[in-house]
Amino acid sequence: MTIRLEHIWKSFGAVEVLKDIDLELPERQFITLVGPSGCGKTTLLRILAGLESATRGVIWHGDTRVSDLAPGKRDVAMVFQSYALYPHMNVRANMAYGLKVRGTPRAEIDARVLEVARVLEIEHLLGRKPRELSGGQRQRVALGRAMVRKPWLFLLDEPLSNLDAKLRVTMRAELKRLHMRLETTTVYVTHDQLEAMTMSDRIAVMDHGVVQQYATPAEVYNRPANAFVAGFIGSPPMNFVPGAAVAGGEVALDCGPDGRIAIALARRAHGFSGAALLGVRPQDLEVLSEPRASAVPATATLIQLVGSEKLVDLAFGTAGRLTAQVKADAAVEAGNRVWVGFDPARLHLFEPASGRNLALG
């Protein structure tokens, strides 16, 4: 059944943390709430769990209103950032605790714990205490404690943030595979846009207590609703060039002594005129060693090697800055005079004041 959040507001005194949140969470999907620290994503997760009460608004699970239920009656399972394992209990007791306090028969508890331990490949750890486990093992135990309850909703609050970079990559894949196997509706909170992009069926990008865009990862990346979403989603982040002038299906950039360079726009951007904020992702720029029509002259100022690719910082005009992502063997070095080519189909135009994506209306 679909979970619906209708007009959720949350205030702490005079501070509004959530502002009129409307979301539908389809059954069995992996939904991620992503945004910078302080955007309200964890508060929204706690409201779903019943650990916080909304100032206004209603939460529905199908036709059942759950926003009035106590946390213990919502049948949701939450995995916290700190894992919150009981240090004096072994793994088996930690996983069984929630079922034990609900009065589940001992035989059923043992069967569920063993079944979940097999799924998570932690059978050999059942007799150990949390202090004897690695970070990844503790994370599995915290997940197992949630899974044995067989809830209708999993809530995960940045469960990978305490792991090292290599283990985070591994656990991302494991969490996704686990979700595909269990098919339980999951809401995941993170500030890491890469986690959101790689794991989610749908992403809610939040800022200042407002959902800026709620869509599939592909749509959020390729058709960002506004400049905030465009800049937050994607690594390296999108380039923004202020002061672009749009007219007649072209955008003109001020290149200082080199004059104004006109770049053709894709058909979907025709019809706009006036000042705009130009957005282009580093992957969509071409760094050329020779001049070309509509290419912007620039100087490479910094080269950063990142494995099979390198990031090239570029200066153009009087204050223009761009970052391009090119192959590691590309013939460009710091101090080189280069030209930057733009793919018209990959350009984004944003309204300067509001930041809205002009191509989306």
C-alpha positions as CSV (number, residue, x, y, z in Angstrom):
1,M,0.0,0.0,0.0
2,T,1.2,3.5,-0.8
3,I,2.3,5.8,2.1
4,R,1.0,9.3,1.7
5,L,2.4,12.4,3.6
6,E,-0.1,15.2,3.3
7,H,0.8,18.8,4.1
8,I,3.4,17.9,6.8
9,W,4.7,20.9,8.7
10,K,7.1,20.9,11.7
11,S,8.1,23.8,13.9
12,F,10.4,23.9,16.9
13,G,9.3,27.1,18.5
14,A,9.5,29.9,15.9
15,V,11.8,27.8,13.6
16,E,10.0,26.0,10.8
17,V,11.9,22.8,10.0
18,L,9.5,21.3,7.5
19,K,7.2,23.3,5.2
20,D,4.1,21.7,3.6
21,I,5.6,18.3,2.6
22,D,3.5,16.3,0.2
23,L,4.9,12.9,-0.8
24,E,3.7,9.6,-2.0
25,L,5.9,6.6,-1.2
26,P,5.0,3.7,-3.5
27,E,4.9,0.2,-2.0
28,R,8.1,-1.8,-2.1
29,Q,10.2,1.1,-3.5
30,F,13.5,2.4,-2.1
31,I,12.9,6.1,-1.5
32,T,15.8,8.4,-0.5
33,L,15.6,11.7,1.3
34,V,18.7,13.7,0.4
35,G,19.9,17.2,1.1
36,P,22.5,19.2,3.1
37,S,22.7,19.1,6.9
38,G,19.8,20.9,8.5
39,C,17.4,20.5,5.5
40,G,14.8,18.5,7.6
41,K,15.3,15.0,6.2
42,T,16.0,13.3,9.5
43,T,13.1,15.2,11.2
44,L,10.8,13.9,8.4
45,L,12.1,10.3,9.0
46,R,11.4,10.6,12.7
47,I,7.9,11.8,12.0
48,L,7.3,8.7,9.9
49,A,8.6,6.6,12.8
50,G,6.4,8.4,15.3
51,L,9.4,9.7,17.3
52,E,8.4,13.2,16.5
53,S,4.9,14.6,16.0
54,A,4.1,16.9,13.0
55,T,2.9,20.4,13.9
56,R,0.3,19.9,11.1
57,G,-0.4,17.3,8.5
58,V,-1.4,13.7,8.1
59,I,0.3,10.4,7.2
60,W,-1.7,7.5,5.6
61,H,-0.7,3.9,4.9
62,G,-3.3,3.0,2.3
63,D,-6.6,4.0,3.9
64,T,-5.2,3.8,7.5
65,R,-4.3,7.0,9.2
66,V,-1.0,6.3,11.0
67,S,0.0,9.8,12.1
68,D,-2.0,9.4,15.3
69,L,-0.5,6.0,16.3
70,A,2.2,5.7,18.9
71,P,5.6,4.5,17.6
72,G,5.1,1.0,19.0
73,K,1.9,0.6,17.1
74,R,3.1,1.7,13.7
75,D,5.0,-1.5,12.9
76,V,8.0,0.3,11.4
77,A,11.6,-0.6,11.9
78,M,14.3,2.1,12.1
79,V,18.1,1.7,11.8
80,F,19.9,4.6,13.4
81,Q,23.2,6.3,12.3
82,S,24.8,5.0,15.5
83,Y,23.3,1.5,15.2
84,A,22.2,1.7,18.9
85,L,23.2,-1.9,19.7
86,Y,23.1,-3.0,23.4
87,P,26.7,-3.4,24.4
88,H,26.1,-6.0,27.1
89,M,24.1,-8.3,24.7
90,N,25.5,-10.6,22.1
91,V,24.4,-10.4,18.4
92,R,21.7,-13.0,18.9
93,A,20.2,-11.2,21.9
94,N,20.4,-7.8,20.1
95,M,18.5,-9.2,17.1
96,A,15.9,-10.9,19.2
97,Y,15.2,-8.1,21.7
98,G,12.4,-6.4,19.7
99,L,10.5,-9.7,19.3
100,K,11.1,-10.6,22.9
101,V,9.4,-7.5,24.3
102,R,6.5,-8.1,22.0
103,G,5.9,-11.5,23.5
104,T,6.8,-13.5,20.4
105,P,7.2,-17.2,21.2
106,R,10.8,-18.3,21.8
107,A,10.8,-20.9,19.0
108,E,9.6,-18.3,16.5
109,I,12.3,-15.8,17.7
110,D,15.0,-18.3,17.2
111,A,13.8,-19.2,13.8
112,R,13.5,-15.6,12.6
113,V,16.9,-14.6,14.0
114,L,18.6,-17.6,12.3
115,E,16.9,-16.9,9.0
116,V,17.9,-13.3,9.0
117,A,21.4,-14.1,10.1
118,R,21.8,-16.4,7.1
119,V,20.5,-13.7,4.7
120,L,23.0,-11.2,6.2
121,E,25.8,-13.8,6.4
122,I,26.4,-13.2,10.1
123,E,25.5,-16.6,11.5
124,H,29.1,-17.0,12.8
125,L,28.8,-13.7,14.8
126,L,25.6,-14.6,16.8
127,G,27.6,-15.2,20.0
128,R,29.8,-12.1,19.9
129,K,29.3,-8.7,21.6
130,P,29.1,-5.5,19.6
131,R,32.6,-4.4,20.8
132,E,34.0,-7.5,19.0
133,L,32.5,-6.5,15.6
134,S,33.8,-4.3,12.8
135,G,31.8,-1.3,11.6
136,G,30.3,-3.3,8.7
137,Q,29.4,-6.2,11.0
138,R,27.6,-3.9,13.4
139,Q,25.7,-2.3,10.5
140,R,24.5,-5.8,9.5
141,V,23.4,-6.6,13.0
142,A,21.4,-3.3,13.2
143,L,19.8,-4.2,9.9
144,G,19.1,-7.7,11.2
145,R,17.4,-6.4,14.3
146,A,15.1,-4.5,12.1
147,M,14.5,-7.3,9.6
148,V,13.4,-9.9,12.1
149,R,10.3,-7.9,12.9
150,K,9.2,-8.1,9.3
151,P,7.8,-4.5,9.3
152,W,5.9,-2.9,6.5
153,L,8.3,0.0,6.5
154,F,12.1,0.3,6.9
155,L,13.5,3.7,8.0
156,L,17.3,4.1,7.6
157,D,19.0,7.2,9.0
158,E,22.4,7.6,7.4
159,P,23.4,4.0,8.4
160,L,26.6,4.1,6.3
161,S,28.1,7.4,7.5
162,N,30.3,5.8,10.1
163,L,31.9,3.4,7.7
164,D,35.1,4.0,5.7
165,A,34.8,4.9,2.0
166,K,35.6,1.4,0.6
167,L,33.1,-0.3,3.0
168,R,30.4,2.3,2.1
169,V,30.6,1.3,-1.5
170,T,30.3,-2.4,-0.6
171,M,27.4,-1.8,1.8
172,R,25.5,0.3,-0.7
173,A,25.4,-2.7,-3.1
174,E,24.4,-5.0,-0.3
175,L,21.6,-2.8,0.9
176,K,20.2,-2.5,-2.6
177,R,20.4,-6.3,-3.1
178,L,18.7,-6.8,0.3
179,H,15.9,-4.5,-0.6
180,M,15.3,-6.3,-3.9
181,R,15.1,-9.6,-2.0
182,L,12.8,-8.3,0.8
183,E,10.6,-6.0,-1.3
184,T,9.8,-3.9,1.8
185,T,9.1,-0.2,1.4
186,T,12.3,1.6,2.5
187,V,12.9,5.3,3.3
188,Y,16.6,6.1,3.5
189,V,18.2,9.4,4.7
190,T,21.6,10.6,3.5
191,H,23.5,13.7,2.7
192,D,25.5,11.8,0.1
193,Q,24.0,12.4,-3.4
194,L,26.0,9.4,-4.8
195,E,24.3,7.1,-2.3
196,A,20.9,8.5,-3.4
197,M,21.6,8.1,-7.1
198,T,22.9,4.6,-6.9
199,M,20.4,3.0,-4.5
200,S,17.1,4.7,-5.1
201,D,13.9,4.1,-7.1
202,R,12.9,7.7,-6.3
203,I,14.7,10.6,-4.7
204,A,13.3,13.6,-2.7
205,V,15.8,16.4,-2.8
206,M,15.3,18.7,0.2
207,D,16.5,22.1,1.2
208,H,15.4,24.4,4.0
209,G,12.5,22.1,4.9
210,V,11.1,22.0,1.4
211,V,11.1,19.2,-1.1
212,Q,12.7,20.8,-4.2
213,Q,12.2,17.8,-6.5
214,Y,10.8,14.3,-6.1
215,A,11.5,12.0,-9.1
216,T,13.6,9.1,-10.3
217,P,17.4,9.4,-10.2
218,A,17.6,9.8,-14.0
219,E,15.0,12.6,-14.0
220,V,16.6,14.5,-11.1
221,Y,20.0,14.3,-12.9
222,N,18.9,15.1,-16.4
223,R,16.0,17.4,-15.7
224,P,16.7,19.2,-12.4
225,A,13.8,21.3,-11.2
226,N,16.0,24.2,-10.2
227,A,19.6,25.4,-9.8
228,F,19.8,24.0,-6.2
229,V,18.9,20.4,-7.4
230,A,21.2,20.8,-10.4
231,G,24.1,21.8,-8.2
232,F,23.5,19.3,-5.4
233,I,23.0,16.2,-7.6
234,G,26.0,15.1,-9.7
235,S,29.7,14.7,-9.0
236,P,31.7,16.8,-9.8
237,P,28.9,19.4,-9.4
238,M,27.4,21.3,-12.2
239,N,29.1,24.5,-13.5
240,F,27.0,27.7,-13.3
241,V,27.8,30.7,-15.5
242,P,25.8,33.8,-14.5
243,G,25.0,36.7,-16.8
244,A,24.3,34.5,-19.9
245,A,22.2,36.4,-22.5
246,V,19.6,34.3,-24.3
247,A,18.0,35.4,-27.6
248,G,17.1,33.8,-30.9
249,G,17.8,30.3,-29.9
250,E,21.4,31.2,-28.8
251,V,23.1,31.9,-25.5
252,A,25.9,34.5,-25.5
253,L,28.8,34.4,-23.0
254,D,31.0,37.3,-22.2
255,C,34.6,36.2,-22.9
256,G,36.3,39.4,-22.1
257,P,38.9,40.5,-24.7
258,D,37.7,37.6,-26.9
259,G,34.3,39.2,-27.2
260,R,30.9,37.5,-26.8
261,I,30.7,33.9,-28.0
262,A,27.2,32.7,-29.1
263,I,26.3,29.0,-28.5
264,A,23.3,27.4,-30.2
265,L,20.6,26.0,-27.9
266,A,18.7,22.8,-28.2
267,R,15.1,23.2,-29.6
268,R,13.5,22.7,-26.1
269,A,15.3,25.9,-25.0
270,H,14.0,28.0,-27.9
271,G,11.6,30.8,-27.1
272,F,13.4,32.2,-24.1
273,S,15.0,35.6,-24.1
274,G,16.8,37.7,-21.5
275,A,19.3,37.0,-18.8
276,A,19.8,33.5,-17.5
277,L,22.0,31.3,-15.4
278,L,23.7,28.8,-17.6
279,G,24.3,25.3,-16.2
280,V,26.5,22.6,-17.7
281,R,27.9,19.4,-16.1
282,P,31.7,18.9,-16.3
283,Q,31.2,15.6,-18.2
284,D,29.4,17.5,-20.9
285,L,32.2,19.9,-21.8
286,E,34.8,19.2,-24.4
287,V,38.4,20.6,-24.0
288,L,39.9,21.4,-27.4
289,S,43.4,22.2,-28.4
290,E,42.3,24.2,-31.5
291,P,39.7,26.9,-32.0
292,R,36.2,25.9,-33.2
293,A,33.1,27.8,-34.0
294,S,31.1,28.5,-30.8
295,A,33.9,27.2,-28.6
296,V,34.9,29.5,-25.7
297,P,38.6,30.3,-25.3
298,A,40.0,29.6,-21.9
299,T,43.1,28.8,-19.9
300,A,43.6,25.6,-17.9
301,T,44.5,26.7,-14.4
302,L,44.5,23.4,-12.4
303,I,44.6,19.7,-13.3
304,Q,43.4,17.0,-10.8
305,L,43.9,13.4,-11.7
306,V,41.0,11.1,-10.5
307,G,41.9,7.6,-11.7
308,S,40.9,7.1,-15.4
309,E,39.8,10.8,-15.7
310,K,41.1,14.2,-14.7
311,L,39.3,17.4,-13.7
312,V,40.4,20.5,-15.5
313,D,39.7,23.9,-13.9
314,L,39.3,26.6,-16.6
315,A,39.3,30.4,-16.5
316,F,37.7,32.4,-19.3
317,G,36.8,36.1,-19.8
318,T,37.3,38.4,-16.7
319,A,35.9,36.1,-14.0
320,G,34.4,33.1,-15.7
321,R,35.1,29.6,-14.2
322,L,34.4,26.1,-15.5
323,T,35.4,22.6,-14.5
324,A,35.6,19.9,-17.2
325,Q,36.0,16.2,-16.8
326,V,38.2,14.6,-19.5
327,K,40.1,11.3,-20.0
328,A,43.3,11.0,-18.0
329,D,45.4,10.8,-21.2
330,A,43.9,14.1,-22.6
331,A,46.7,16.4,-23.8
332,V,46.0,19.3,-21.5
333,E,48.2,20.8,-18.7
334,A,48.0,23.7,-16.4
335,G,48.7,26.9,-18.2
336,N,47.6,25.6,-21.6
337,R,45.4,27.9,-23.9
338,V,42.4,25.8,-24.8
339,W,38.9,26.1,-26.2
340,V,35.8,24.7,-24.5
341,G,33.1,23.1,-26.6
342,F,29.5,22.9,-25.4
343,D,26.9,20.2,-26.3
344,P,23.6,22.2,-27.0
345,A,21.5,19.2,-25.9
346,R,23.2,19.1,-22.5
347,L,22.9,22.8,-21.5
348,H,20.5,24.0,-18.7
349,L,19.1,27.4,-18.3
350,F,17.8,28.7,-15.0
351,E,15.9,31.8,-14.0
352,P,18.4,34.0,-12.1
353,A,16.2,35.1,-9.2
354,S,14.2,31.9,-8.5
355,G,16.6,29.3,-9.9
356,R,13.8,27.4,-11.7
357,N,14.7,25.4,-14.7
358,L,13.4,27.5,-17.7
359,A,13.2,24.4,-19.9
360,L,10.6,22.8,-17.6
361,G,8.3,25.9,-17.6
